[in-house]
């Protein structure tokens, strides 16, 4: 069930990225390259700047901070990477609990 939700969110993010790419004149091929590679847990932790021993509350705090900063004056790509990192770590956290 969780993987179905994750796949659906990736598809929605991809469609949104394509819409943004066409508005900004970015090649759709370049956008697709970013979504083709799956993120590892280590990459997710590095993106959010948390360690394996960080409490879940710290992960959420870092996510909120980075997501909001990229929403105001960042890029859609960075914002989507932050979101994907949080989703992956959320799945890991739920399986450990």
DSSP file (Angstrom, degrees, kcal/mol; ACC not computed):
  #  RESIDUE AA STRUCTURE BP1 BP2  ACC     N-H-->O    O-->H-N    N-H-->O    O-->H-N    TCO  KAPPA ALPHA  PHI   PSI    X-CA   Y-CA   Z-CA
    1    1 A X     >        0   0    0      0, 0.0     4,-1.8     0, 0.0     5,-0.2   0.000 360.0 360.0 360.0 -45.7    0.0    0.0    0.0
    2    2 A X  H  >  +     0   0    0      1,-0.2     4,-2.3     2,-0.2     5,-0.1   0.869 360.0  52.1 -62.5 -37.7    2.8    2.4    0.9
    3    3 A X  H  > S+     0   0    0      1,-0.2     4,-2.5     2,-0.2    -1,-0.2   0.845 106.9  53.8 -70.2 -30.9    4.7    1.8   -2.3
    4    4 A X  H  > S+     0   0    0      2,-0.2     4,-2.2     1,-0.2    -1,-0.2   0.900 110.0  46.9 -66.2 -40.5    1.5    2.5   -4.3
    5    5 A X  H  X S+     0   0    0     -4,-1.8     4,-2.3     2,-0.2    -2,-0.2   0.909 112.9  49.8 -66.3 -41.9    1.1    5.9   -2.6
    6    6 A X  H  X S+     0   0    0     -4,-2.3     4,-2.1     2,-0.2    -2,-0.2   0.916 110.9  49.0 -63.3 -43.5    4.8    6.6   -3.2
    7    7 A X  H  X S+     0   0    0     -4,-2.5     4,-2.1     1,-0.2    -1,-0.2   0.906 110.7  51.0 -63.3 -41.0    4.5    5.7   -6.9
    8    8 A X  H  X S+     0   0    0     -4,-2.2     4,-2.4     1,-0.2    -1,-0.2   0.901 109.5  50.2 -63.5 -40.4    1.4    7.9   -7.2
    9    9 A X  H  X S+     0   0    0     -4,-2.3     4,-2.6     1,-0.2    -1,-0.2   0.881 109.1  51.6 -66.9 -36.9    3.2   10.8   -5.6
   10   10 A X  H  X S+     0   0    0     -4,-2.1     4,-2.4     2,-0.2    -1,-0.2   0.906 110.3  49.2 -64.0 -40.5    6.2   10.4   -7.9
   11   11 A X  H  X S+     0   0    0     -4,-2.1     4,-2.5     2,-0.2    -2,-0.2   0.928 112.4  47.4 -64.9 -44.6    3.8   10.4  -11.0
   12   12 A X  H  X S+     0   0    0     -4,-2.4     4,-2.3     1,-0.2    -2,-0.2   0.917 112.8  48.8 -62.6 -42.7    2.1   13.6   -9.7
   13   13 A X  H  X S+     0   0    0     -4,-2.6     4,-2.6     1,-0.2    -1,-0.2   0.886 110.4  52.4 -64.0 -38.0    5.4   15.3   -9.0
   14   14 A X  H  X S+     0   0    0     -4,-2.4     4,-2.5     2,-0.2    -2,-0.2   0.929 109.6  47.8 -63.5 -45.4    6.6   14.3  -12.5
   15   15 A X  H  X S+     0   0    0     -4,-2.5     4,-2.1     1,-0.2    -2,-0.2   0.899 112.9  48.6 -63.9 -39.5    3.5   15.8  -14.2
   16   16 A X  H  X S+     0   0    0     -4,-2.3     4,-2.6     2,-0.2    -1,-0.2   0.904 110.3  51.9 -65.9 -40.2    3.9   19.0  -12.2
   17   17 A X  H  X S+     0   0    0     -4,-2.6     4,-2.7     2,-0.2    -2,-0.2   0.893 109.0  50.4 -63.2 -39.7    7.6   19.1  -13.1
   18   18 A X  H  X S+     0   0    0     -4,-2.5     4,-2.4     2,-0.2    -1,-0.2   0.911 110.1  49.8 -64.2 -41.2    6.7   18.8  -16.8
   19   19 A X  H  X S+     0   0    0     -4,-2.1     4,-1.6     1,-0.2    -2,-0.2   0.930 114.1  45.1 -62.6 -44.2    4.2   21.6  -16.5
   20   20 A X  H  X S+     0   0    0     -4,-2.6     4,-2.3     1,-0.2     6,-0.2   0.879 111.1  54.1 -65.7 -37.8    6.8   23.8  -14.8
   21   21 A X  H  X>S+     0   0    0     -4,-2.7     5,-1.8     1,-0.2     4,-1.2   0.900 107.8  48.9 -64.9 -40.6    9.4   22.8  -17.3
   22   22 A X  H  <5S+     0   0    0     -4,-2.4    -1,-0.2     1,-0.2    -2,-0.2   0.863 112.2  49.3 -68.8 -33.1    7.2   23.8  -20.2
   23   23 A X  H  <5S+     0   0    0     -4,-1.6    -2,-0.2     1,-0.2    -1,-0.2   0.890 117.6  40.2 -68.6 -39.2    6.5   27.2  -18.5
   24   24 A X  H  <5S-     0   0    0     -4,-2.3    -2,-0.2    -5,-0.1    -1,-0.2   0.522 111.4-116.7 -89.8  -6.5   10.1   27.8  -17.9
   25   25 A X  T  <5 +     0   0    0     -4,-1.2     2,-0.3     1,-0.3    -3,-0.2   0.650  62.6 149.3  80.6  14.3   11.4   26.5  -21.2
   26   26 A X      < -     0   0    0     -5,-1.8    -1,-0.3    -6,-0.2     2,-0.1  -0.612  56.1-102.6 -81.4 141.0   13.4   23.7  -19.6
   27   27 A X    >>  -     0   0    0     -2,-0.3     4,-1.2     1,-0.2     3,-0.5  -0.409  20.6-138.0 -64.2 134.5   13.8   20.6  -21.7
   28   28 A X  H 3> S+     0   0    0      1,-0.2     4,-2.4     2,-0.2     5,-0.2   0.814 101.8  63.8 -63.5 -30.2   11.4   17.8  -20.5
   29   29 A X  H 3> S+     0   0    0      1,-0.2     4,-1.8     2,-0.2    -1,-0.2   0.894 100.3  50.8 -61.3 -40.4   14.2   15.3  -20.9
   30   30 A X  H <> S+     0   0    0     -3,-0.5     4,-1.0     1,-0.2    -1,-0.2   0.875 110.0  50.1 -66.4 -37.4   16.3   17.0  -18.3
   31   31 A X  H >X S+     0   0    0     -4,-1.2     4,-0.9     1,-0.2     3,-0.6   0.923 108.5  52.3 -65.7 -44.4   13.4   16.9  -15.8
   32   32 A X  H >X S+     0   0    0     -4,-2.4     4,-1.3     1,-0.2     3,-0.8   0.874 100.9  61.6 -61.2 -38.1   12.8   13.2  -16.5
   33   33 A X  H 3X S+     0   0    0     -4,-1.8     4,-0.7     1,-0.3     3,-0.3   0.862 100.9  54.5 -56.7 -36.7   16.4   12.4  -15.7
   34   34 A X  H << S+     0   0    0     -4,-1.0    -1,-0.3    -3,-0.6    -2,-0.2   0.782 112.0  42.4 -69.1 -27.8   16.0   13.8  -12.2
   35   35 A X  H << S+     0   0    0     -4,-0.9    -1,-0.2    -3,-0.8    -2,-0.2   0.575  98.6  73.7 -94.9 -11.5   13.0   11.5  -11.5
   36   36 A X  H  < S+     0   0    0     -4,-1.3     2,-0.4    -3,-0.3    -2,-0.2   0.834  84.6  72.4 -73.4 -32.1   14.4    8.3  -13.0
   37   37 A X  S  < S-     0   0    0     -4,-0.7     2,-0.2    -3,-0.1     0, 0.0  -0.711  80.3-132.7 -90.5 130.1   16.9    7.6  -10.3
   38   38 A X        -     0   0    0     -2,-0.4     2,-0.3     1,-0.1    -2,-0.1  -0.558  22.2-121.5 -78.9 145.5   15.6    6.4   -6.9
   39   39 A X        -     0   0    0     -2,-0.2     2,-0.2    45,-0.1    -1,-0.1  -0.652  21.2-138.6 -87.3 141.4   16.9    8.1   -3.8
   40   40 A X     >  -     0   0    0     -2,-0.3     4,-2.3     1,-0.1     5,-0.2  -0.523  24.6-110.6 -91.9 166.1   18.7    6.0   -1.2
   41   41 A X  H  > S+     0   0    0      1,-0.2     4,-2.5     2,-0.2     5,-0.2   0.899 119.5  53.1 -62.3 -40.6   18.3    6.5    2.6
   42   42 A X  H  > S+     0   0    0      1,-0.2     4,-2.1     2,-0.2    -1,-0.2   0.906 109.4  48.2 -62.6 -42.0   21.8    7.9    2.9
   43   43 A X  H  > S+     0   0    0      2,-0.2     4,-2.5     1,-0.2    -1,-0.2   0.902 110.5  52.1 -64.7 -40.5   21.1   10.5    0.1
   44   44 A X  H  X S+     0   0    0     -4,-2.3     4,-2.0     1,-0.2    -2,-0.2   0.919 110.6  47.5 -61.9 -43.4   17.8   11.4    1.8
   45   45 A X  H  X>S+     0   0    0     -4,-2.5     5,-2.2     1,-0.2     4,-1.3   0.886 111.9  50.6 -65.3 -38.2   19.6   11.9    5.2
   46   46 A X  H  <5S+     0   0    0     -4,-2.1    -2,-0.2     2,-0.2    -1,-0.2   0.902 108.5  51.8 -66.7 -40.8   22.3   14.0    3.5
   47   47 A X  H  <5S+     0   0    0     -4,-2.5    -2,-0.2     1,-0.2    -1,-0.2   0.919 117.2  38.4 -61.7 -44.0   19.7   16.2    1.7
   48   48 A X  H  <5S-     0   0    0     -4,-2.0    -1,-0.2    -5,-0.2    -2,-0.2   0.615 108.8-125.0 -84.3 -12.0   17.9   16.9    5.0
   49   49 A X  T  <5 +     0   0    0     -4,-1.3     2,-0.3     1,-0.3    -3,-0.2   0.885  64.7 128.9  72.3  39.3   21.2   17.1    7.0
   50   50 A X      < -     0   0    0     -5,-2.2    -1,-0.3    -6,-0.1     2,-0.1  -0.869  49.3-131.7-123.9 158.6   20.2   14.5    9.6
   51   51 A X    >   -     0   0    0     -2,-0.3     3,-1.2     1,-0.1    -9,-0.0  -0.453  33.7 -98.8-100.6 177.2   22.0   11.4   10.9
   52   52 A X  T 3  S+     0   0    0      1,-0.2    -1,-0.1    -2,-0.1   -10,-0.0   0.774 124.2  49.6 -64.0 -26.2   20.8    7.9   11.4
   53   53 A X  T 3  S+     0   0    0      2,-0.0    -1,-0.2     0, 0.0     2,-0.2   0.358  81.2 121.0 -98.2   4.7   20.3    8.6   15.1
   54   54 A X    <   -     0   0    0     -3,-1.2    -4,-0.1     1,-0.1     5,-0.0  -0.471  68.0-114.4 -69.7 137.4   18.4   11.9   14.6
   55   55 A X    >>  -     0   0    0     -2,-0.2     4,-1.6     1,-0.1     3,-0.8  -0.329  24.5-112.1 -68.5 156.9   14.9   11.8   16.2
   56   56 A X  H 3> S+     0   0    0      1,-0.3     4,-2.4     2,-0.2     5,-0.2   0.842 116.4  60.9 -59.6 -35.1   11.9   12.0   13.9
   57   57 A X  H 3> S+     0   0    0      1,-0.2     4,-2.2     2,-0.2    -1,-0.3   0.870 103.3  50.5 -61.4 -36.9   11.0   15.4   15.2
   58   58 A X  H <> S+     0   0    0     -3,-0.8     4,-2.6     2,-0.2    -1,-0.2   0.886 107.9  52.8 -68.4 -38.5   14.4   16.8   14.0
   59   59 A X  H  X S+     0   0    0     -4,-1.6     4,-2.5     1,-0.2    -2,-0.2   0.938 111.5  46.2 -60.0 -46.9   13.8   15.3   10.5
   60   60 A X  H  X S+     0   0    0     -4,-2.4     4,-2.8     2,-0.2    -2,-0.2   0.886 111.6  51.6 -64.2 -39.0   10.4   17.0   10.3
   61   61 A X  H  X S+     0   0    0     -4,-2.2     4,-2.2     2,-0.2    -2,-0.2   0.931 112.1  45.5 -63.6 -45.9   11.9   20.3   11.6
   62   62 A X  H  X S+     0   0    0     -4,-2.6     4,-2.6     2,-0.2     5,-0.3   0.900 113.2  51.3 -63.7 -41.1   14.7   20.2    8.9
   63   63 A X  H  X S+     0   0    0     -4,-2.5     4,-3.1    -5,-0.2     5,-0.3   0.955 110.5  47.5 -60.4 -51.2   12.1   19.2    6.3
   64   64 A X  H  X S+     0   0    0     -4,-2.8     4,-2.3     1,-0.2     5,-0.2   0.916 114.0  48.0 -57.5 -45.0    9.8   22.1    7.1
   65   65 A X  H  X S+     0   0    0     -4,-2.2     4,-2.2    -5,-0.2    -1,-0.2   0.948 116.8  40.5 -62.3 -51.3   12.7   24.6    7.2
   66   66 A X  H  X S+     0   0    0     -4,-2.6     4,-2.1     2,-0.2    -2,-0.2   0.887 114.8  52.0 -67.5 -39.7   14.2   23.5    3.8
   67   67 A X  H  X S+     0   0    0     -4,-3.1     4,-1.7    -5,-0.3    -1,-0.2   0.931 112.6  45.0 -64.1 -45.5   10.8   23.1    2.1
   68   68 A X  H  X S+     0   0    0     -4,-2.3     4,-1.8    -5,-0.3    -2,-0.2   0.898 111.2  52.8 -66.2 -41.0    9.7   26.6    3.1
   69   69 A X  H  X S+     0   0    0     -4,-2.2     4,-1.9    -5,-0.2    -1,-0.2   0.895 112.8  44.7 -62.5 -39.0   13.0   28.2    2.1
   70   70 A X  H  X S+     0   0    0     -4,-2.1     4,-1.5     1,-0.2    -1,-0.2   0.772 108.5  57.7 -76.8 -25.0   12.9   26.6   -1.3
   71   71 A X  H  < S+     0   0    0     -4,-1.7    -2,-0.2    -5,-0.2    -1,-0.2   0.869 111.8  42.1 -69.1 -35.4    9.2   27.6   -1.7
   72   72 A X  H  < S-     0   0    0     -4,-1.8    -2,-0.2    -5,-0.1    -3,-0.1   0.942 142.4 -10.1 -78.9 -49.8   10.0   31.3   -1.2
   73   73 A X  H  < S+     0   0    0     -4,-1.9    -3,-0.2    -5,-0.2    -2,-0.2   0.016 112.0  84.5-145.7  33.2   13.2   31.7   -3.2
   74   74 A X  S  < S-     0   0    0     -4,-1.5     2,-0.3    -6,-0.1    -4,-0.1  -0.229  76.5 -81.7-114.8-153.3   14.5   28.3   -4.3
   75   75 A X     >  -     0   0    0     -2,-0.1     4,-2.2     1,-0.1     5,-0.2  -0.836  23.1-124.0-118.2 156.5   13.8   26.0   -7.2
   76   76 A X  H  > S+     0   0    0     -2,-0.3     4,-2.6     1,-0.2     5,-0.2   0.885 112.3  56.4 -61.8 -38.9   11.1   23.4   -7.7
   77   77 A X  H  > S+     0   0    0      2,-0.2     4,-2.1     1,-0.2    -1,-0.2   0.938 109.2  43.9 -61.3 -48.0   13.7   20.7   -8.2
   78   78 A X  H  > S+     0   0    0      1,-0.2     4,-2.2     2,-0.2    -1,-0.2   0.905 113.5  51.8 -63.9 -40.8   15.3   21.4   -4.8
   79   79 A X  H  X S+     0   0    0     -4,-2.2     4,-2.1     1,-0.2    -1,-0.2   0.895 110.0  48.8 -62.8 -39.7   12.0   21.5   -3.2
   80   80 A X  H  X S+     0   0    0     -4,-2.6     4,-2.8     2,-0.2    -1,-0.2   0.862 109.1  52.8 -69.8 -34.6   11.0   18.2   -4.7
   81   81 A X  H  X S+     0   0    0     -4,-2.1     4,-2.4     2,-0.2    -2,-0.2   0.911 109.5  49.1 -64.8 -41.6   14.2   16.6   -3.6
   82   82 A X  H  X S+     0   0    0     -4,-2.2     4,-2.1     2,-0.2    -2,-0.2   0.916 113.1  47.5 -61.9 -43.7   13.6   17.7    0.0
   83   83 A X  H  X S+     0   0    0     -4,-2.1     4,-2.4     2,-0.2    -2,-0.2   0.920 111.7  49.2 -65.4 -44.0   10.1   16.3   -0.2
   84   84 A X  H  X S+     0   0    0     -4,-2.8     4,-2.4     1,-0.2    -1,-0.2   0.889 109.8  52.6 -62.1 -38.9   11.2   13.0   -1.7
   85   85 A X  H  X S+     0   0    0     -4,-2.4     4,-2.3     1,-0.2    -1,-0.2   0.920 110.1  47.6 -63.1 -43.8   13.9   12.7    1.0
   86   86 A X  H  X S+     0   0    0     -4,-2.1     4,-2.2     2,-0.2    -2,-0.2   0.912 111.1  51.3 -64.1 -42.6   11.3   13.3    3.7
   87   87 A X  H  X S+     0   0    0     -4,-2.4     4,-2.0     2,-0.2    -2,-0.2   0.919 111.4  47.4 -61.1 -43.7    8.9   10.7    2.2
   88   88 A X  H  X S+     0   0    0     -4,-2.4     4,-2.0     1,-0.2    -1,-0.2   0.926 113.5  46.6 -65.2 -44.5   11.6    8.1    2.0
   89   89 A X  H  X S+     0   0    0     -4,-2.3     4,-2.6     1,-0.2    -1,-0.2   0.818 108.9  56.8 -68.6 -29.0   12.7    8.7    5.6
   90   90 A X  H  X S+     0   0    0     -4,-2.2     4,-2.3     2,-0.2    -1,-0.2   0.906 107.0  48.4 -65.6 -41.6    9.1    8.6    6.7
   91   91 A X  H  X S+     0   0    0     -4,-2.0     4,-1.9     2,-0.2    -2,-0.2   0.913 112.7  48.3 -63.8 -42.3    8.7    5.1    5.2
   92   92 A X  H  X S+     0   0    0     -4,-2.0     4,-1.6     1,-0.2    -2,-0.2   0.916 111.6  50.1 -63.1 -43.7   11.9    4.0    6.9
   93   93 A X  H  X S+     0   0    0     -4,-2.6     4,-1.5     1,-0.2    -2,-0.2   0.894 110.3  50.0 -62.8 -41.1   10.7    5.5   10.2
   94   94 A X  H  < S+     0   0    0     -4,-2.3    -1,-0.2     1,-0.2    -2,-0.2   0.856 108.8  51.2 -68.0 -35.2    7.3    3.7    9.9
   95   95 A X  H  < S+     0   0    0     -4,-1.9    -1,-0.2     1,-0.2    -2,-0.2   0.820 110.6  49.3 -72.6 -28.9    8.9    0.3    9.2
   96   96 A X  H  <        0   0    0     -4,-1.6    -1,-0.2     1,-0.2    -2,-0.2   0.798 360.0 360.0 -76.4 -28.7   11.1    0.7   12.3
   97   97 A X     <        0   0    0     -4,-1.5    -1,-0.2    -5,-0.2    -2,-0.2   0.465 360.0 360.0 -77.5 360.0    8.2    1.6   14.5
